[in-house]
Amino acid sequence: MQWLADVLFLKGLEHLLEQKSCVNFLDNGDRKILYSKALSLLRDSSSRMDIFLFLFDDLLLMTKFNSKFNSKGRQRSRRFSRLGHGTHTVYKQPLPLDRVQVHDVPSSSGIDYAFTVVHHSRFLQVIGAYTLQATSETEKNMWMTTITKAQRSWQAQLDVNIGL
């Protein structure tokens, strides 16, 4: 029953993603959403961007949330979703869980409730590093723990599929 609810929820996300080339990855009936929440992406010491992070059982997806109101305060769209008013646009390419590392950013660094996700290639070259800030220490720990558990589960599934 939970599987059906997850599939229907994923099907409902299709209209939220504006880039049509990314819609097909949601069509995988085996993919499950494990966690999702709004976070801040720290670009540099003085710039941040609000993003919505989706943790699937095999990847992380960063999206930008586009309000349903334009700059003049008028409604752009009458769509309503479970995730809020507006649409999500894919911000960065999906990050496969077997190609990311999660690191804690200690609060002694001057940034509270932050962690870093490092995306690397199969040759362990860094493709990108993203410092994300949660709203509390509990939320940060929840993200780090959930990502780590999902990585272990995904790696076990990959090992089974290749017969290790």
C-alpha positions as CSV (number, residue, x, y, z in Angstrom):
1,M,0.0,0.0,0.0
2,Q,2.9,2.4,0.8
3,W,4.4,1.6,-2.6
4,L,1.2,2.7,-4.3
5,A,1.1,5.9,-2.3
6,D,4.8,6.7,-3.3
7,V,4.1,6.0,-7.0
8,L,1.1,8.2,-7.0
9,F,3.0,11.0,-5.2
10,L,5.9,10.7,-7.7
11,K,3.4,10.9,-10.6
12,G,2.0,14.0,-9.0
13,L,5.4,15.7,-9.0
14,E,5.7,15.6,-12.8
15,H,3.9,18.9,-13.2
16,L,6.1,20.5,-10.7
17,L,9.3,20.0,-12.7
18,E,9.5,22.6,-15.5
19,Q,12.4,20.9,-17.4
20,K,10.7,18.2,-19.4
21,S,14.0,16.3,-19.9
22,C,14.0,15.5,-16.2
23,V,10.5,14.3,-15.9
24,N,11.4,10.8,-17.2
25,F,13.5,10.0,-14.2
26,L,10.4,10.2,-12.0
27,D,8.7,7.6,-14.2
28,N,10.7,4.8,-12.5
29,G,8.1,2.9,-10.5
30,D,10.8,1.4,-8.2
31,R,12.1,4.8,-7.0
32,K,10.9,6.0,-3.6
33,I,11.1,9.4,-1.9
34,L,12.7,9.0,1.5
35,Y,12.8,12.6,2.7
36,S,12.3,16.1,1.3
37,K,12.5,19.5,2.8
38,A,13.4,23.1,2.1
39,L,17.0,24.1,2.9
40,S,19.4,26.9,2.2
41,L,22.2,26.4,-0.2
42,L,25.2,28.5,0.8
43,R,26.9,29.9,-2.4
44,D,29.6,31.9,-0.7
45,S,30.1,33.7,2.6
46,S,27.3,36.3,1.9
47,S,25.0,34.6,-0.5
48,R,22.4,31.9,0.0
49,M,19.6,30.4,-2.0
50,D,16.5,28.6,-0.9
51,I,16.2,25.1,-2.4
52,F,14.1,22.1,-1.9
53,L,16.1,18.9,-1.5
54,F,14.5,15.5,-2.4
55,L,16.2,12.3,-1.1
56,F,15.2,9.3,-3.2
57,D,16.4,5.8,-2.5
58,D,19.1,6.2,-5.2
59,L,19.7,9.9,-5.6
60,L,19.5,13.4,-4.3
61,L,17.7,16.1,-6.3
62,M,18.1,19.8,-5.7
63,T,15.3,22.0,-7.0
64,K,14.6,25.8,-6.9
65,F,11.1,26.7,-5.8
66,N,9.4,29.2,-8.1
67,S,6.6,31.1,-6.4
68,K,3.3,31.3,-8.2
69,F,3.5,35.1,-8.0
70,N,5.5,37.1,-10.5
71,S,7.4,40.3,-9.7
72,K,4.2,42.4,-9.9
73,G,2.5,40.3,-7.3
74,R,0.1,38.6,-9.9
75,Q,-0.5,34.9,-9.9
76,R,1.5,33.0,-12.6
77,S,-0.3,29.8,-12.2
78,R,-3.3,28.4,-10.4
79,R,-1.5,25.1,-9.6
80,F,-1.4,23.9,-6.1
81,S,0.7,21.0,-4.9
82,R,1.3,19.1,-1.6
83,L,4.7,20.9,-1.6
84,G,3.4,24.4,-1.7
85,H,2.2,27.0,-4.1
86,G,4.3,27.1,-7.3
87,T,6.6,24.9,-9.2
88,H,10.0,23.3,-8.7
89,T,12.8,23.6,-11.3
90,V,15.8,21.3,-11.2
91,Y,18.8,23.3,-9.9
92,K,21.6,20.8,-10.4
93,Q,21.8,17.4,-12.1
94,P,20.6,14.5,-9.8
95,L,23.3,13.3,-7.5
96,P,23.6,9.5,-7.4
97,L,23.9,8.3,-3.8
98,D,26.9,6.1,-4.7
99,R,28.7,9.2,-5.9
100,V,28.2,11.5,-2.9
101,Q,29.8,12.0,0.5
102,V,28.2,13.9,3.4
103,H,30.3,15.9,5.8
104,D,29.3,17.8,8.9
105,V,30.2,21.5,9.1
106,P,31.0,22.2,12.8
107,S,29.3,25.3,14.2
108,S,32.7,26.5,15.3
109,S,33.2,27.4,11.6
110,G,30.7,30.2,12.0
111,I,27.8,28.5,10.1
112,D,25.1,26.9,12.2
113,Y,23.3,23.7,11.3
114,A,25.2,23.1,8.0
115,F,26.5,20.1,6.2
116,T,28.3,19.6,2.9
117,V,27.4,17.2,0.1
118,V,30.4,16.4,-2.1
119,H,29.6,14.9,-5.6
120,H,32.4,13.0,-7.1
121,S,33.0,11.0,-10.3
122,R,33.7,7.3,-10.4
123,F,37.4,8.3,-10.5
124,L,36.9,10.2,-7.2
125,Q,37.3,13.6,-8.8
126,V,35.2,16.3,-7.2
127,I,32.4,17.4,-9.5
128,G,30.7,19.7,-7.0
129,A,30.4,20.6,-3.4
130,Y,27.2,22.0,-1.9
131,T,27.0,23.4,1.6
132,L,23.4,23.1,2.9
133,Q,22.0,24.8,5.9
134,A,19.1,23.4,7.9
135,T,16.9,25.3,10.3
136,S,18.0,23.3,13.4
137,E,20.7,20.9,14.6
138,T,18.0,18.2,14.8
139,E,17.1,18.7,11.1
140,K,20.7,18.7,10.1
141,N,21.3,15.4,11.9
142,M,18.2,14.0,10.4
143,W,19.4,14.8,6.9
144,M,22.9,13.4,7.5
145,T,21.6,10.2,9.1
146,T,18.9,9.6,6.4
147,I,21.3,10.2,3.5
148,T,23.9,7.8,5.1
149,K,21.3,5.1,5.7
150,A,20.0,5.5,2.1
151,Q,23.5,5.2,0.8
152,R,24.1,2.0,2.7
153,S,20.8,0.5,1.5
154,W,21.5,1.6,-2.1
155,Q,25.0,0.1,-2.0
156,A,23.6,-3.2,-0.7
157,Q,21.1,-3.2,-3.5
158,L,23.8,-2.6,-6.1
159,D,26.0,-5.4,-4.6
160,V,23.1,-7.8,-4.8
161,N,22.4,-6.8,-8.4
162,I,26.0,-7.5,-9.5
163,G,26.2,-10.7,-7.4
164,L,28.7,-9.7,-4.7
